[in-house]
Amino acid sequence: MSGNNDYEVIIAGAGSVGTPAAMFLAQAGFKVLVIDPNPSTGQGSNKRAIGGLRATHSDPAKIKLALRSLDIISGWKEKYGDDLEWYKGGYCFVAYREEEEKTLKEVLPVQKSLGLNIDWLEAKELRQLLPDLNPHDLRGGTLSPGDGHASPLLVNEAFYRQARRAGADFNFKETITGLKIERRKIKGVITDRGNYGAQEVINAAGAWAAGVAKMAGINIPVTPDSHEAAVTEPVQRFFHPMIVDLRPVKGSAN
């Protein structure tokens, strides 16, 4: 390929998927361009995340990916010098019903086999660790002390700086409007500001990924799902593990 508008890889989206992908690809020597309609990195779903980092999943691929992510984030300050507000407080999934207890215990063998540090604690043990838990009907829960929390904005900005340092280009306030397709192969992207050639195009548009895929005639089941978070003024930390209660309540979708 030749020309200033030709790249080996073009990434749609400068969020928590696209920006790290740009960094690692650029560090590996690829010529990379990231295109995002927002004015800066991490301005889509990323800035609305609460920052939890955990490997407590049931799918082996997600567990492996999350464990690698935990390694990267927990070691970032030592390697690159940036403070990501990483805090290793752990995750605790509590069970108040037989259904949740069964689900949590069933995935334990898979999680442990892939190297996740996680155990089931009976109700009495959990109450010793977390005395403020509601004891009524508490059956127990899983504890994974290696999980934690980091600032989504600081994380994405740190990946952005390293991606730029490695040579990746970022075009903000630019929207992909179409794909250049030749013989069923994507050869680049069309935007509201110009055309770009590419050997590979990565769809990292997050909640908007279905729209990008549709430009290639592909339907992917990505639908934005609204979650709720309560944000307060800074307060002194009053528990260490992030507590997750899986019980459905009236009006919930879980």
C-alpha positions in Angstrom: 0.0 0.0 0.0 1.1 3.6 -0.6 0.0 7.1 0.2 -0.7 9.0 3.4 -4.2 7.7 3.6 -3.2 4.0 3.5 -2.9 2.0 6.6 -2.3 -1.6 7.6 -5.1 -1.5 10.2 -8.0 1.0 10.7 -9.9 0.8 14.0 -13.5 2.1 14.3 -13.7 3.4 17.8 -11.3 5.0 20.4 -12.8 3.4 23.5 -11.8 0.6 25.8 -11.4 -1.8 23.0 -10.1 0.3 20.1 -7.5 2.3 22.0 -5.7 -0.7 23.6 -5.9 -2.5 20.3 -4.2 0.5 18.6 -1.4 0.5 21.2 -0.5 -3.1 20.9 -0.7 -3.1 17.1 1.4 0.0 16.9 3.9 -1.4 19.3 4.1 -4.5 17.1 5.0 -2.3 14.2 1.7 -1.9 12.3 0.7 1.3 10.7 -2.6 2.1 12.6 -5.4 4.7 12.3 -8.2 5.0 14.8 -11.3 6.9 13.8 -13.9 8.1 16.3 -16.8 10.6 16.0 -16.2 12.0 19.5 -13.8 14.9 20.3 -11.4 12.7 22.3 -10.7 9.1 23.4 -13.1 7.2 25.6 -16.1 9.5 25.1 -18.6 6.8 24.2 -19.6 4.1 26.6 -16.1 4.1 28.2 -16.6 7.2 30.3 -19.9 5.8 31.7 -18.3 2.6 33.1 -17.9 2.2 36.8 -14.4 0.7 36.4 -14.8 -2.9 37.7 -12.1 -5.3 36.6 -12.8 -9.0 37.2 -12.2 -12.4 35.8 -15.2 -14.0 37.5 -16.9 -15.1 34.3 -18.2 -18.5 33.1 -16.9 -18.5 29.5 -13.3 -19.7 29.3 -12.4 -17.1 26.6 -13.7 -14.2 28.8 -11.8 -15.6 31.8 -8.5 -15.7 29.9 -9.0 -12.3 28.4 -9.9 -10.8 31.8 -6.9 -12.4 33.5 -4.6 -10.9 30.9 -6.4 -7.5 31.4 -5.8 -7.7 35.1 -2.1 -8.4 34.6 -1.8 -5.4 32.3 -3.7 -2.9 34.5 -2.2 -4.1 37.8 1.3 -3.7 36.4 0.8 -0.6 34.4 2.1 2.0 36.9 5.3 0.0 37.3 5.8 -0.4 33.6 4.6 3.0 32.3 4.4 5.3 35.3 0.8 6.2 35.0 -1.5 6.1 38.1 -4.7 4.4 36.9 -6.2 4.4 40.4 -5.9 0.6 40.4 -7.3 -0.9 43.6 -7.2 -4.7 44.2 -10.1 -5.1 46.5 -11.6 -8.3 45.1 -15.1 -9.3 44.0 -17.7 -11.1 46.1 -20.7 -12.7 44.4 -23.3 -13.4 47.2 -26.0 -16.0 47.1 -29.3 -15.7 49.0 -31.2 -18.3 47.0 -30.5 -21.9 46.0 -30.5 -20.8 42.3 -27.6 -18.4 42.7 -25.7 -20.8 44.9 -26.0 -23.5 42.3 -24.9 -21.2 39.5 -21.9 -19.9 41.3 -20.7 -23.3 42.4 -21.1 -24.8 38.9 -18.7 -22.4 37.3 -16.0 -22.7 40.1 -14.2 -25.7 38.5 -13.9 -23.9 35.1 -12.7 -20.7 36.8 -10.1 -22.5 39.0 -8.9 -24.6 36.0 -7.9 -21.4 34.2 -6.0 -20.0 37.1 -8.5 -17.7 38.7 -8.0 -17.3 42.4 -11.5 -17.8 43.6 -13.2 -19.8 46.4 -16.7 -20.4 47.8 -17.2 -19.1 51.3 -20.0 -20.3 53.5 -22.3 -17.7 55.1 -20.5 -17.6 58.4 -17.1 -17.0 56.7 -18.6 -14.2 54.5 -20.1 -12.5 57.5 -16.7 -12.5 59.2 -15.2 -10.8 56.2 -18.2 -8.5 55.5 -20.1 -8.0 58.8 -22.5 -5.5 57.1 -24.0 -8.1 54.8 -27.6 -8.9 55.4 -27.5 -12.2 57.2 -31.2 -13.2 56.4 -31.2 -16.2 54.0 -27.5 -15.7 53.2 -26.2 -19.0 51.8 -22.6 -17.9 51.0 -20.7 -16.6 48.1 -17.6 -16.6 45.9 -14.6 -14.4 46.7 -11.9 -13.5 44.1 -9.3 -11.3 45.8 -7.3 -10.6 42.6 -10.1 -8.6 41.0 -10.4 -4.9 41.5 -11.2 -1.4 40.2 -9.5 1.3 38.1 -10.6 4.6 36.6 -12.0 4.0 33.1 -11.0 7.5 32.0 -7.4 7.3 33.3 -7.0 3.8 31.8 -8.2 4.8 28.3 -6.1 8.0 28.3 -3.0 6.0 29.3 -3.5 3.5 26.5 -4.0 6.5 24.1 -0.7 8.1 25.1 1.2 4.9 24.6 -0.6 4.2 21.3 0.4 7.7 20.1 4.0 7.2 21.4 4.1 4.0 19.4 3.1 5.7 16.2 -0.7 5.2 15.9 -2.8 8.0 14.4 -6.1 9.1 15.8 -8.7 11.1 13.9 -11.4 12.5 16.2 -14.6 14.3 15.2 -14.7 12.0 12.1 -17.5 9.5 11.3 -17.2 6.4 9.3 -20.1 6.4 6.8 -19.2 3.4 4.7 -16.7 0.7 3.8 -14.6 0.2 0.7 -15.3 -3.4 -0.4 -13.7 -5.1 -3.4 -14.4 -8.8 -4.2 -16.0 -9.3 -0.8 -12.9 -8.0 1.0 -12.9 -4.8 3.0 -10.2 -2.6 1.6 -10.7 0.6 3.6 -13.2 3.0 5.1 -15.2 6.0 3.9 -15.8 8.9 6.3 -17.3 12.3 6.3 -13.9 13.7 5.8 -12.3 11.4 3.3 -11.3 7.9 2.2 -8.7 5.6 3.7 -7.2 2.3 2.5 -6.6 -0.5 4.9 -5.5 -4.2 4.8 -7.7 -4.8 7.9 -10.5 -3.0 9.6 -11.4 -3.6 13.3 -14.9 -2.9 14.5 -14.4 -1.5 18.0 -17.4 0.7 18.0 -18.9 -0.8 21.2 -22.6 -0.1 21.5 -22.6 1.2 18.0 -20.8 -1.8 16.5 -23.9 -3.2 14.8 -24.1 0.0 12.7 -20.5 -0.4 11.5 -21.0 -4.1 10.8 -24.2 -3.3 8.8 -22.0 -1.3 6.3 -20.4 -4.7 5.4 -23.7 -6.4 5.2 -23.2 -8.2 8.5 -25.8 -8.4 11.2 -24.3 -8.8 14.7 -26.5 -9.0 17.9 -25.2 -5.9 19.6 -27.9 -3.8 21.3 -27.2 -1.1 23.9 -28.4 -2.0 27.3 -29.0 0.7 29.9 -27.5 0.1 33.4 -27.8 2.3 36.5 -25.1 3.5 38.8 -25.3 5.8 41.9 -22.5 8.4 42.0 -21.7 10.2 45.3 -19.2 12.7 46.6 -15.9 11.0 47.7 -16.4 9.0 50.9 -14.0 6.8 52.9 -13.9 3.3 51.6 -16.1 1.1 53.8 -15.7 -2.4 52.2 -13.1 -4.0 50.2 -14.5 -6.5 47.8 -17.0 -5.3 45.2 -20.3 -7.0 46.2 -22.5 -8.4 43.5 -26.0 -9.6 44.3 -27.5 -11.7 41.5 -31.1 -11.8 42.8 -33.6 -10.4 40.3 -35.9 -7.7 41.7 -39.1 -6.2 40.3 -38.5 -4.4 37.1 -35.0 -5.7 36.6 -33.8 -7.5 33.5 -31.3 -9.9 34.9 
